[in-house]
Amino acid sequence: MNRLSLAVSRAIARVTDSALGPYQTAVLRIGFGLTWLLFLLREYPHRQELYGPDSPWSWDLAAQLVGSNDAFTVLLWSDSQVWFEAVYALAVLFSLLLLLGWRTRTMAALFMVGVLTLQNRSVFMGDGGDNVLHIMAVYLVFTRCGRVWSLDARRARRAEEARARGERTPDRVGPALWAVLGPVLLLGAPADRTDGDWFIPALLWAVWLGQAVWWLAGRLARTDQPRILLDVVANVVHNGALLVIMAEACLIYATAGWYKVQGSRWQDGTAVHYPLHLEYFSPWPSLAELFTASGTVVMLVTYVTVVVQVAFPFTLFNRRVKNVLLSFMILEHAVIAVVLGLPFFSLAMIAADAVFLPTSFLRRTGRLAARARERLRPRADAAVVPPQRRPDGAPGGPPAVGAAEAAPVTDGVPGPRT
């Protein structure tokens, strides 16, 4: 009984004392932010047809669908062209700021708004990668994904160094950002603009109020107890969201694998052959022909794909087997990105897979990236090493103290000494 209680107490302490998986959640933030940012930039010339006034899924049809499924989108607040352009530009900006890790809690909420707004405007324009991004954007709001590899982490480190020197570092940007976003939430409340979906507006208000409580606890509290309590709550929410993200990734692979098992083409080992010969999924026909030239290779890839997807959730407790299957799935998604021409689907799935990467591997990757950055961009404050000084009287060095100055040499013959 004592061992059980000790194990339970250790588990509780681990969940409440720290935010688990800081490197994994940082990769999630970077991966999903980069995926959505690249997608929006690539589709910028076609934005009007995808989500704007020129979309085949017209504004009226979108309003009817949103009224029936209670989806969240701010694009239906107005059919103005200016409103659409502003929302699209802000979605790009929020993706970039989340990628960089600037005010990650706020940017994660605004990133979620941008993803849901555009995707729910034209729900029939997406694919499986959009569904993954749609779900994970909501989960990211609950995580503390800016603890490492972010501008927030750098700002916190500099603030800690300043406090160690006895200096004060007041945060003016945070309260200003909070003061601006409050009226924006109030403007979205009237005119029945959020009657259908109550969860997303409630989540945005919770984040806004939580930021205020966090700032007040650090600013006005006489002791550290309120801030410690809020930190415990944030850790519990983060760890719970991380568990849900891992379960969601396992569910995606398990569902895909078990559905494949039931398909006749997957059973006879020919399923991979058909998408490689569809014109829509063949940006490189010669490369697709190379992959399907051997029936044995097609059969092996088909069967291995099914086995890996079905078996992956059951290998999480065996680190070595899990890492092998994880490497195969990441490689498979990279091949899908190139051969089938689905880069954003593959990026979204690789970002979701990153939650299972070992911490030691991510730390080594971060150190290698830091070294590469230092080599490409030397630090401006690096100390300048003075040239080596030769001893007095040595060749190439200054003359010895008290030595007579030699006369200049003329035509190779030394002149008389003075």
C-alpha positions as CSV (number, residue, x, y, z in Angstrom):
1,M,0.0,0.0,0.0
2,N,2.9,2.4,0.8
3,R,4.4,1.7,-2.6
4,L,1.1,2.4,-4.4
5,S,0.6,5.6,-2.5
6,L,4.2,6.7,-3.2
7,A,3.8,5.9,-6.9
8,V,0.5,7.9,-7.0
9,S,2.1,10.8,-5.2
10,R,5.0,10.8,-7.6
11,A,2.7,10.8,-10.6
12,I,0.7,13.7,-9.2
13,A,3.8,15.6,-8.5
14,R,5.1,15.0,-12.0
15,V,1.9,16.2,-13.6
16,T,1.5,19.3,-11.5
17,D,5.1,20.4,-11.1
18,S,6.1,20.8,-14.7
19,A,4.8,21.0,-18.3
20,L,5.7,17.7,-19.8
21,G,7.1,17.5,-23.4
22,P,8.2,21.1,-23.8
23,Y,10.3,20.2,-26.9
24,Q,7.5,18.1,-28.4
25,T,4.9,20.8,-28.0
26,A,7.4,23.3,-29.4
27,V,7.7,21.1,-32.5
28,L,3.9,21.0,-32.7
29,R,3.7,24.8,-32.6
30,I,6.4,25.2,-35.2
31,G,5.1,22.4,-37.5
32,F,1.4,23.5,-37.6
33,G,2.3,27.2,-37.8
34,L,4.6,26.5,-40.7
35,T,2.1,24.3,-42.4
36,W,-0.7,26.8,-42.3
37,L,1.6,29.7,-43.2
38,L,3.0,28.0,-46.3
39,F,-0.5,27.0,-47.4
40,L,-1.9,30.5,-47.1
41,L,1.1,31.9,-48.9
42,R,0.9,29.4,-51.7
43,E,-2.8,29.9,-52.2
44,Y,-2.6,33.7,-51.9
45,P,-3.3,34.1,-55.7
46,H,-6.3,31.8,-55.4
47,R,-7.7,33.0,-52.1
48,Q,-10.7,34.5,-53.7
49,E,-11.8,31.2,-55.2
50,L,-11.0,29.2,-52.1
51,Y,-12.5,31.4,-49.3
52,G,-13.5,34.7,-50.8
53,P,-16.4,36.2,-52.8
54,D,-15.4,34.2,-56.0
55,S,-15.7,30.8,-54.3
56,P,-18.0,28.3,-55.9
57,W,-19.3,27.8,-52.4
58,S,-21.0,31.2,-52.2
59,W,-21.4,33.4,-49.2
60,D,-25.2,32.5,-48.9
61,L,-24.5,28.7,-49.1
62,A,-21.8,29.1,-46.4
63,A,-24.2,31.0,-44.2
64,Q,-26.8,28.2,-44.6
65,L,-24.3,25.5,-43.8
66,V,-22.9,27.3,-40.8
67,G,-26.4,27.9,-39.5
68,S,-27.1,24.2,-39.6
69,N,-23.8,22.8,-38.2
70,D,-23.0,25.7,-35.8
71,A,-19.4,26.1,-37.1
72,F,-17.3,29.1,-36.1
73,T,-16.1,31.6,-38.7
74,V,-15.8,35.3,-38.6
75,L,-15.8,35.6,-42.4
76,L,-19.6,35.5,-42.3
77,W,-19.8,38.6,-40.2
78,S,-19.6,40.6,-43.4
79,D,-19.5,39.9,-47.2
80,S,-17.2,42.9,-47.7
81,Q,-14.1,42.4,-49.8
82,V,-12.1,44.5,-47.4
83,W,-13.2,42.3,-44.5
84,F,-12.1,39.2,-46.3
85,E,-8.7,40.6,-47.2
86,A,-8.1,41.8,-43.6
87,V,-9.0,38.4,-42.2
88,Y,-6.8,36.6,-44.6
89,A,-3.8,38.9,-43.9
90,L,-4.3,38.5,-40.1
91,A,-4.4,34.7,-40.5
92,V,-1.0,34.9,-42.2
93,L,0.3,37.2,-39.5
94,F,-0.9,35.0,-36.6
95,S,0.6,31.9,-38.2
96,L,4.0,33.6,-38.5
97,L,3.9,34.9,-34.9
98,L,2.9,31.5,-33.6
99,L,5.8,29.9,-35.6
100,L,8.2,32.4,-34.0
101,G,6.7,31.8,-30.5
102,W,5.8,35.4,-29.8
103,R,3.1,35.7,-27.0
104,T,2.3,32.0,-27.7
105,R,-0.8,31.7,-25.5
106,T,-2.5,34.6,-27.3
107,M,-1.2,33.7,-30.7
108,A,-2.3,30.1,-30.3
109,A,-5.9,31.4,-29.7
110,L,-5.7,33.8,-32.7
111,F,-4.1,31.1,-34.8
112,M,-7.1,28.8,-34.0
113,V,-9.5,31.6,-35.0
114,G,-7.7,32.0,-38.4
115,V,-7.8,28.2,-39.1
116,L,-11.4,27.7,-38.1
117,T,-12.5,30.9,-39.9
118,L,-11.1,30.0,-43.3
119,Q,-11.8,26.3,-43.2
120,N,-15.4,26.6,-42.0
121,R,-16.0,29.2,-44.7
122,S,-15.5,26.5,-47.4
123,V,-15.5,23.1,-45.8
124,F,-15.4,21.2,-49.1
125,M,-12.1,22.7,-50.2
126,G,-9.9,20.8,-47.7
127,D,-8.4,17.3,-47.3
128,G,-7.2,15.1,-44.5
129,G,-4.4,17.4,-43.6
130,D,-6.9,20.3,-43.1
131,N,-8.9,18.1,-40.7
132,V,-5.8,17.3,-38.7
133,L,-4.8,21.0,-38.6
134,H,-8.4,21.9,-37.7
135,I,-8.4,19.6,-34.6
136,M,-4.8,20.3,-33.5
137,A,-5.3,24.1,-33.7
138,V,-7.9,23.8,-30.9
139,Y,-5.7,21.6,-28.7
140,L,-2.7,23.9,-29.1
141,V,-4.5,26.7,-27.2
142,F,-4.4,24.5,-24.0
143,T,-0.6,23.8,-24.2
144,R,2.3,25.8,-23.0
145,C,4.0,25.4,-26.4
146,G,6.4,28.4,-26.0
147,R,8.6,27.1,-23.2
148,V,11.5,26.4,-25.6
149,W,12.6,27.5,-29.1
150,S,10.5,30.7,-29.0
151,L,10.8,34.4,-28.6
152,D,8.9,34.0,-25.3
153,A,11.6,31.7,-24.0
154,R,14.3,34.2,-25.0
155,R,12.3,37.1,-23.3
156,A,11.9,35.0,-20.1
157,R,15.6,34.2,-20.1
158,R,16.6,37.8,-20.5
159,A,14.1,38.9,-17.8
160,E,15.6,36.4,-15.4
161,E,19.1,37.7,-16.1
162,A,17.9,41.2,-15.5
163,R,16.3,40.3,-12.2
164,A,19.5,38.6,-11.1
165,R,21.3,41.9,-11.8
166,G,18.6,43.7,-9.7
167,E,16.9,45.4,-12.7
168,R,13.2,45.6,-13.4
169,T,11.8,44.5,-16.7
170,P,8.2,45.8,-17.0
171,D,6.0,44.1,-19.6
172,R,4.1,46.7,-21.6
173,V,3.3,44.7,-24.7
174,G,1.3,42.1,-22.9
175,P,-1.2,44.5,-21.2
176,A,-1.5,46.5,-24.4
177,L,-2.3,43.4,-26.4
178,W,-4.8,42.3,-23.8
179,A,-6.4,45.8,-23.8
180,V,-6.8,45.7,-27.6
181,L,-8.3,42.1,-27.8
182,G,-10.9,42.8,-25.2
183,P,-12.9,45.2,-27.2
184,V,-12.5,42.9,-30.3
185,L,-14.2,40.1,-28.3
186,L,-17.0,42.5,-27.3
187,L,-17.6,43.6,-30.9
188,G,-18.1,40.0,-31.9
189,A,-20.7,39.3,-29.2
190,P,-23.7,41.3,-30.5
191,A,-25.8,40.8,-33.6
192,D,-26.1,37.0,-32.9
193,R,-22.7,36.5,-34.5
194,T,-21.7,33.7,-32.1
195,D,-25.1,32.2,-31.3
196,G,-24.4,28.9,-33.1
197,D,-21.0,27.9,-31.7
198,W,-20.6,28.7,-28.0
199,F,-17.4,26.7,-27.3
200,I,-14.9,28.8,-29.4
201,P,-16.1,32.2,-28.0
202,A,-16.1,30.8,-24.5
203,L,-12.6,29.5,-25.0
204,L,-11.4,32.9,-26.3
205,W,-13.0,34.7,-23.3
206,A,-11.4,32.1,-20.9
207,V,-7.9,32.8,-22.5
208,W,-8.5,36.6,-22.2
209,L,-9.6,36.4,-18.6
210,G,-6.8,33.9,-17.7
211,Q,-4.2,36.3,-19.0
212,A,-5.5,39.0,-16.8
213,V,-5.5,36.8,-13.7
214,W,-2.0,35.7,-14.5
215,W,-0.7,39.2,-14.8
216,L,-2.5,40.4,-11.7
217,A,-1.1,37.5,-9.7
218,G,2.4,38.3,-10.6
219,R,2.0,42.1,-10.2
220,L,-0.2,42.6,-7.1
221,A,0.2,39.4,-5.0
222,R,2.3,39.9,-1.9
223,T,3.4,36.2,-1.9
224,D,4.3,33.7,-4.6
225,Q,1.4,31.4,-3.6
226,P,-1.2,32.7,-6.2
227,R,1.3,32.4,-9.0
228,I,2.4,28.9,-7.9
229,L,-1.3,27.9,-7.9
230,L,-1.9,29.3,-11.4
231,D,1.3,27.6,-12.6
232,V,0.0,24.2,-11.3
233,V,-3.3,24.7,-13.1
234,A,-1.5,25.6,-16.3
235,N,0.7,22.5,-16.0
236,V,-2.3,20.2,-15.5
237,V,-4.1,21.7,-18.5
238,H,-1.0,21.5,-20.6
239,N,-0.3,17.9,-19.7
240,G,-4.0,16.9,-20.3
241,A,-4.0,18.5,-23.7
242,L,-0.7,16.8,-24.6
243,L,-2.3,13.4,-23.7
244,V,-5.3,14.2,-25.8
245,I,-3.0,15.1,-28.8
246,M,-1.2,11.8,-28.5
247,A,-4.4,9.9,-28.3
248,E,-5.7,11.8,-31.3
249,A,-2.7,10.9,-33.3
250,C,-3.0,7.2,-32.3
251,L,-6.7,7.3,-33.2
252,I,-5.9,8.7,-36.7
253,Y,-3.5,5.9,-37.5
254,A,-5.6,3.2,-35.9
255,T,-8.7,4.2,-37.7
256,A,-6.9,4.5,-41.0
257,G,-5.2,1.1,-40.5
258,W,-8.4,-0.7,-39.6
259,Y,-10.3,0.8,-42.5
260,K,-7.6,-0.3,-44.9
261,V,-7.7,-3.8,-43.5
262,Q,-11.3,-4.0,-44.7
263,G,-10.6,-2.9,-48.3
264,S,-10.1,-5.5,-50.9
265,R,-7.3,-3.6,-52.7
266,W,-5.4,-3.4,-49.5
267,Q,-5.9,-7.1,-48.8
268,D,-4.6,-8.2,-52.2
269,G,-1.6,-5.7,-52.0
270,T,-2.4,-3.5,-54.9
271,A,-3.9,-0.4,-53.2
272,V,-0.8,1.8,-53.6
273,H,-0.7,1.2,-57.3
274,Y,-3.9,3.1,-58.1
275,P,-3.4,6.6,-56.6
276,L,0.1,6.7,-58.2
277,H,-1.7,6.5,-61.6
278,L,-4.3,9.2,-61.0
279,E,-3.5,12.4,-62.9
280,Y,-4.6,14.5,-59.9
281,F,-2.0,12.7,-57.6
282,S,0.8,12.5,-60.2
283,P,2.9,15.7,-60.3
284,W,5.9,13.5,-61.3
285,P,4.5,10.8,-63.6
286,S,8.0,9.3,-64.2
287,L,8.6,9.0,-60.5
288,A,5.2,7.3,-60.0
289,E,6.1,4.9,-62.8
290,L,9.4,4.1,-61.1
291,F,7.6,3.2,-57.8
292,T,5.1,1.0,-59.5
293,A,7.4,-0.7,-61.9
294,S,7.8,-3.7,-59.5
295,G,4.7,-5.5,-58.3
296,T,6.7,-6.8,-55.4
297,V,7.6,-3.4,-54.2
298,V,4.0,-2.2,-54.5
299,M,2.8,-5.2,-52.5
300,L,5.4,-4.7,-49.7
301,V,4.6,-1.0,-49.4
302,T,0.9,-1.7,-49.2
303,Y,1.2,-4.4,-46.5
304,V,3.8,-2.6,-44.5
305,T,1.7,0.6,-44.5
306,V,-1.3,-1.3,-43.0
307,V,0.8,-3.2,-40.4
308,V,2.6,0.0,-39.2
309,Q,-0.6,2.0,-38.9
310,V,-2.5,-0.7,-37.0
311,A,0.5,-1.6,-34.8
312,F,1.7,1.9,-33.9
313,P,-0.6,2.6,-31.0
314,F,0.4,-0.7,-29.4
315,T,4.1,0.0,-29.6
316,L,4.2,3.2,-27.5
317,F,5.4,1.4,-24.4
318,N,8.4,-0.1,-26.3
319,R,10.7,2.8,-27.1
320,R,12.8,1.1,-29.7
321,V,10.0,-0.4,-31.7
322,K,8.1,2.9,-31.5
323,N,11.0,4.9,-32.8
324,V,11.4,2.5,-35.7
325,L,7.8,2.7,-36.7
326,L,7.8,6.4,-36.2
327,S,10.7,6.8,-38.5
328,F,9.0,4.8,-41.2
329,M,5.8,6.9,-40.9
330,I,7.7,10.2,-41.2
331,L,9.6,8.8,-44.2
332,E,6.3,7.6,-45.7
333,H,4.7,11.1,-45.4
334,A,7.8,12.7,-46.9
335,V,7.4,10.3,-49.9
336,I,3.7,11.1,-50.1
337,A,4.5,14.9,-50.2
338,V,6.8,14.4,-53.2
339,V,5.3,11.6,-55.2
340,L,1.6,12.3,-54.7
341,G,1.9,16.1,-54.5
342,L,0.4,16.5,-51.0
343,P,2.9,18.6,-49.2
344,F,0.6,20.2,-46.6
345,F,-1.1,17.0,-45.7
346,S,2.3,15.4,-45.1
347,L,3.6,18.4,-43.1
348,A,0.5,18.3,-40.9
349,M,1.0,14.6,-40.2
350,I,4.7,14.9,-39.6
351,A,4.0,17.6,-37.1
352,A,1.5,15.4,-35.4
353,D,4.0,12.5,-35.4
354,A,6.6,14.8,-33.7
355,V,4.8,14.5,-30.4
356,F,6.2,11.0,-30.1
357,L,9.8,12.0,-30.9
358,P,12.4,11.3,-28.1
359,T,13.4,14.4,-26.1
360,S,17.1,13.5,-26.4
361,F,16.8,13.6,-30.2
362,L,15.0,16.9,-30.2
363,R,17.6,18.4,-27.9
364,R,20.5,17.3,-30.1
365,T,18.6,18.7,-33.1
366,G,18.2,22.0,-31.3
367,R,21.9,22.1,-30.5
368,L,22.9,21.4,-34.1
369,A,20.5,24.1,-35.3
370,A,22.0,26.6,-32.8
371,R,25.6,25.7,-33.9
372,A,24.6,26.1,-37.6
373,R,23.0,29.5,-36.9
374,E,26.1,30.7,-35.1
375,R,28.3,29.7,-38.0
376,L,26.1,31.4,-40.5
377,R,25.7,34.5,-38.4
378,P,28.6,35.3,-36.1
379,R,27.8,37.2,-33.0
380,A,28.4,40.9,-33.2
381,D,29.6,41.1,-29.5
382,A,32.2,38.4,-29.9
383,A,35.5,39.5,-28.4
384,V,38.2,40.7,-30.9
385,V,41.4,38.7,-30.4
386,P,44.4,41.0,-30.7
387,P,47.3,39.9,-32.9
388,Q,50.1,38.0,-31.3
389,R,52.9,40.2,-30.1
390,R,56.4,39.2,-30.9
391,P,59.2,39.7,-28.3
392,D,61.2,42.9,-28.5
393,G,64.2,42.4,-30.8
394,A,62.8,39.4,-32.5
395,P,62.5,39.4,-36.3
396,G,59.3,41.1,-37.3
397,G,58.9,42.5,-33.7
398,P,59.6,46.0,-32.2
399,P,63.2,46.9,-31.7
400,A,64.8,46.1,-28.3
401,V,64.8,48.9,-25.8
402,G,68.0,51.0,-26.1
403,A,69.1,49.4,-29.4
404,A,70.5,51.8,-32.0
405,E,68.3,52.4,-35.0
406,A,69.9,50.9,-38.2
407,A,70.5,53.0,-41.2
408,P,68.4,52.3,-44.3
409,V,69.6,49.7,-46.7
410,T,70.6,51.0,-50.1
411,D,71.2,48.6,-53.1
412,G,71.5,45.7,-50.7
413,V,74.5,47.2,-48.9
414,P,74.0,48.3,-45.3
415,G,74.6,51.9,-44.6
416,P,76.8,53.3,-41.9
417,R,75.4,53.3,-38.4
418,T,74.6,56.6,-36.8
